[in-house]
């Protein structure tokens, strides 16, 4: 009977692809009636939605499909199109992805100036206001509500989910009329002539995914310099030449919600009951089941350049402080565009989740010897692109430049400088240092 249901489904799909929708509906309806397999039923309901014109009936068919298989990608994509979350002309063929645009192209950018006097607006280090450099008028930025997440299936269906930064972006300054080029991995900049801040509107370019959330910078440049000096002196590090001043910016971070289940097969030993003093026989029983998975906001760096140090810094952020993205947050700070496409990062997130639970599964399940696991039912549900505040500089030490990052939210300093022994620290402390020129900045 089950094979008969699959044959009916197969015939219905053939008729649907041939354009014979009435005939396809009859076969699909019969397949739904005859089959008891969730896989067959889900696929039959999906194709019933494909051959149905009425929006209400199409929605019912797609929802029935997802009720049987929540990870049915095509059904989720079709429902997103029906809901207006995805435009059919944006859907791409995953087997024929277009390459990133070469050369320069004009991009839309917002300009942030004081609405009262026309002066430059700068971001205040309180994490919530823009202040005019001339008349001191201020504007509150962002709202204290959680940042929203994007549907993974919808993004993967478009070129944005697979996109990489464009080579060059050309802007026309709305203040003085000058045109300037923004580097391919930068989201914001100031005009070189009138100094008015500009922020790229990625949602309008249809090239890349716009940020969803941001943690604002919480302190100014003077505080960052002081933290750097304290860290260098506290670790008894003597730079080999002058250290550049730390520069504030935002670095991109992907977070993924992963759900579903890990399928597993295990074996356990059962002993038959003893009868009249005769010891029972050992019997190996094979068990096949699923372990439910729900991972919330798994973080992955979206930038390759500072990833080693940045990866160590990610757990030090309070992710509950993430606010909905507002381009005004970037009025005084450059922001790097991600160079790790969301599609690539999602594969890494799914792989990390599977590897973690595969290691822990024997302890989570109990008395069972795991012989096989599968990630077939493990899926990425949603994602966010966040911007995290950092102060960055390089420390010349032991013959090379070491990256130093300062957490722009709480001031924690991390680097790839090798840990020194106490004897080495004491020896270097007697040699003097090259950080005095930074300390002079704090006397003002």
N, C-alpha and C positions, 0 to 999 in steps of 0.2 A: 504494500500500500504506500509506503514511504517512497519507493522508487517511482511509483505511478505519479505521486505528487510532484517529484522533481521533473519528470517528463512533461507534465502539464505546464510547469513553470518555464521549462526550456522552450517549449513551443510558443507560450505566451510572449516570451522575450523576443523570439524570432519574428513573430507577427507584429510586435510593437516597433521593432527596428525597421520592418518593411513598410510601416505606415498604415497597416490594417488595424486600426485602433479598436474597432468594434469586435473583431475576431479575437484580438489580444485580450480584451476585457473578459470575454467568455472563458478563455483558457485560464486566465489569472484568477478569476472568481472561483473556478472549479478547483484550482490548486490550493487556494486558501481553505476551501471546504474540506478537501481530502487530506491535507498534510497536517502532521502534528509536530513537525520540526520547526524550531524557532528560526533557524537560518532560512529555511524555505519560505516560511510565512513572512519574515521581514523583507526578503527580496521580492516576494510577490506583491506585498503592499507598496513597496517602492515603485515597482513598474506600473502598478495600478494608478499611482499618482502621476506617472509619466504620460499615461494615455488618457488622463482625465482633464477636461478643460475647465470646468466650474471650480473657482477658487476654494469654495467651502468643501467640496468633495476631495479636491487635491490635498488640502490641508489635513483632512481626516485620514486620508491614506498615508501621508507622510508621518503623521503623529502615531498611527498604528504601527508603522515600520519602526519608529524610534522606541516605542513602548516594548518592542520585542528585541531590539538591538540598539542600545543607546549610542554605540560607537559607529553607526552606519554613516559613513562620511558623505556619500552622495545624497542621502536623505537630509542630512543637516544642511548641506549646501543648498539643496533645492528649497528647503524651508526658509533659509536666509534670503534667498532671492524672492520668495513669495512675501516675506515680511518687509522687503525693501532694504534690508541690511547689506545686501550684495547686489550689484548690478550685473546683469547677464553679460554685458559687453566687457566687463573686467575679468571674467573667468578665463584662465589661461590653460593651455595644454601642458601638463607637467612633463611630458616627454619632449616638448619643443620650447624650452624656456628661451626667451630672448636675452641677448647679452646686454650688459649695462651700456648706457649711452656714452659715447666718446666725445672728447673735446668739451667746449663750454656751452651752456644754455642759459637762457634768461629764467629767473625764478622769482616768485613773489615773496616779498619780505615786508614785515611790519616795522614801522618806525615809531619810537616812543619818545615824545617830547612833552613838555609841560603844557597843559591845555590853557593855562592862565597867561604865561609870559613867553612861551615858546622855547624855554631853556631846556637843557639836557636833564633828563630824569635819571637818577642813579639809585641803585638798589641799596637800601639801608641794611646794616648788619643785624637787624632785629628779626630777620626772616619773614617779614610780612608787609613791608611798605616800600614804595618808591618815593624819593624825595627830590624835588627840583634843586639843582645846584645854585640857582639864583634867587628865587623868591621863597624857597623853603616849603612850597606847597607839597603835601604828601598824598599818596593814594594807597589804599589797602589792596594787597595782592592776594588772590586766592581765597579759598574758603576752607574752614576746618572740617572737611568731609573726606571720606576715603576716596582714593583714586579708583576709577573704574577699570575693569579688565576687558580685554578684547577676545572675541570668539576665535579660537585657533583655526577651526575649519574654514571660516570665512576669509581669514588672512591668507591661509595657505592656497586658497583658490585664486588669489590675485598675484600679480607680479610683485607687489609690495612685500609679501611674505618671503620672497627669495632675493630681494633687491640688495645691492651693494651701493655705497656712496658714489655719486657721480664725480666726474673728474674735476670740473670747475663750474661754479655758479656765478653768473654775472648779475649784479644788482644796479639799479638806477636809484641813487639817493633822492628821496623825496624832499630833503632839506635844501641842498645846494645844487642838485642836478648832476653831480658827478657819478660816473660809473666805476665800480670796483669789483674785483674778483675775490670770492671767498674760497678758501682752500676746501678740497673735497670732503674733509672729515670734520668740518666745523659748522655749527648751527647758527652762530650769532657773531656779530662784529660791529665795530663803530666806523663811521665814515672817516677817512683819513683827512678830510678838509674841514667839515663842520662838526665832527665828533658825535653826530647823532647816532644812537644805537639802532641796529637793525636785527631782526630775528626772522629766520626762514619759516614760511608757512608750509610745512611738509604735506599737510592734508590736501592742499590745493594743487600740489605738483603731481600727485598720483605716482610718484617715483618711490618714495620711502614711507615707512610708518612713522607717524608723529609720536612724540613722547606721551605717555599717559599720566605719569606721576613725577614728582620732584620733591627732594628734601632741600629746602633753601639754605644758603650759606648763613651761618649763625654768628660769625665774627669777621672783623676787618683785617686788612693787610698788616697793620701794626701788631695785632695779637698773633697772627700767623708767624711773623718774624720772631717774636718773643718765644713762642712754642718751639721753633726750630733751634734757637740758641740754647734753650733749656735742655732739649733732647741731646744736642751735640755735646754740651758740657757734661751732662749727666752720664753719658756713655764714654766720656774721656776720649773723644774722637778728635784728632787733629787733621783738618783738611789740608791737602797738599797744595792747594791754590785757592784763589777767591771763589766763594760760593755765590751762585746767582740768587737773587731775591726770590722767595717763593711766589708763584703766580697762581691766582685762583681760577678755577674752571669747574665745569661739570663733566663727569664721566658717565657713560650709559651702562645700564644694567638690565638684563632680561630677568623676569621672574615668571615661572610656569606653575600652573596647577595641573597635577597629573592624577588621574583616577583610573578606575577599572579594577582589574584583578590579575594576579599571577596564577596561571594554571600549573599545577604540580602533580606529580605521581610519586608516591612513597611506599615503602614497605615496612611492616611491623610484624613482630613475631608474637604469635598467640599460642598458648599451650592448652591443649584439651584437658578437660576435667579428669582428675585422678579417680579411678574406680577400683575398689577393693585393694588398695595399696599399690596398684599398678600405675607407674608414672605416665602422665599424659604425653602425647606426641607433640613435638614442636611443629607449628604450621606457620608459614610465611603468607601474610595477607597483603595484597596490593590495594592501595587506596588512591583514588583520583579525585581531586577536589580543586577549589579555588581559594586564594587568600585575598580578601579585598584590600585595595590600595587607595589612599587619598593623601596626596602631598600638596600642601598649600605654599605657594610662593617660593619655589625652589630657585635660588639666585644663581645666575651665570653671567660673567663679564661679557659685555657686548663690544668691548674694545680689546684688540690683541696687544697693543703697544705696552701698556702698563699692567698687563694681566697678572703677572706673578705676584707683585706687591699688592695690587688692587684686590686680588683674590683673598689675600690674608686680611685685608681691611674690611671686606664686605660684612663679616659677622659683627663688627664693632658698631655698625649703624643701627639706630632704632627705626626699623622699617614701619612701625606704627605711626611715625611722624610724616610719612609720605603724603603729600597733598596733590590734588588734581593739577595737572600741568597747565601753566599759564605762561605765555611767551614773555610777559612782563618780568618774570623772575630772571630772565637772561639779559635784562637791560644793561647790566654792568659786568656781566661775566660771559666769557666764551663757553660754548658747550660743544663737545665732540659728538659727531654723528657716529652711530654704530658701524663697525666694519665687519661684524659677525652677523650674517643674515639670520633672521628669525628662524628660517627652516633649518639651518645648520645647528643653531643653538638648541632647538627643540629636540633634535635627534640626540644631542649630548645629554640633555636633561632627562629624556626617557631612558637612555642607556645608564646614566648614573643611578636613577631610581631602581631600575631592574637589578643592577649589580648589587646595590645596597640590600635590597630585600631578598635577593638570592642568597647572600651571605647569612642574613639573619633568620631566614625561613626555618631552619631546623630548631632554633631556639623559640621561635614564635609558635610553632605548631606543637612541639613537645616530642613525645616518644614515637618518632617516625624517621626512618632513613630515606632521605630524598634521593630519588634516582633520576628524576627529570623535571625540568621546569620550562615554562614557555611564557613569553611576554606578548603573545598574540592579542590578548585582551587588555593590554596596558596602553592607555592613550593620553595624549596631551589635551586637556579640556579648554584652557584659556591661558592668556599671557598678558604681561604688562611690560612696557618699556619705560624705565625710570631713569632719572638723572640724579646722581649723587654728588654732593659738593666735596671738592678736594683742593688742597694747596699743593703744588708740585714744584720740586727743584731737583738738582743733581748735586751729589756730594763727591768731589774728587778725593779718592782714598784708595790706597794700595794699588796705584797705577791705572785706575779706571774710574769712570763716572758711575756712581751708584744712585739709583732712583730713590727719592724720599717723598713720601706722600703724607700729608696732614689731613686727617678727617675734618672736613669743614663743618661738621655738625657738633662734635664733642672735643676736638683738638687732639685726638690720639695720633701719634707719629709712628709710622712704620717704614722700613726700608729693607733693601737686600744687602746692606752692609753686614759682613760676617761678624759674628759675636766674638768679642775679644776676652782673653783671660784677664784676671785682676792685675797680674804682674805687668801685662802689656799696657793696661790702662794707666797704671801708676808711672810707668816709664814715659808714656806720651804726655802725661800731665805736667812733667817737668820741662817739656820742650817749648811751652807757649802755644798759641793758637792763631788762627786767621779769621776768627769770627768777630773781632772788635768792630769792624766797619759796619756789621749788622746791628750791633748793640747801639751804635750812635744814632740809628733811626728811632730808637725807643726813648731818647732823651727829649724829643720835641714835645 
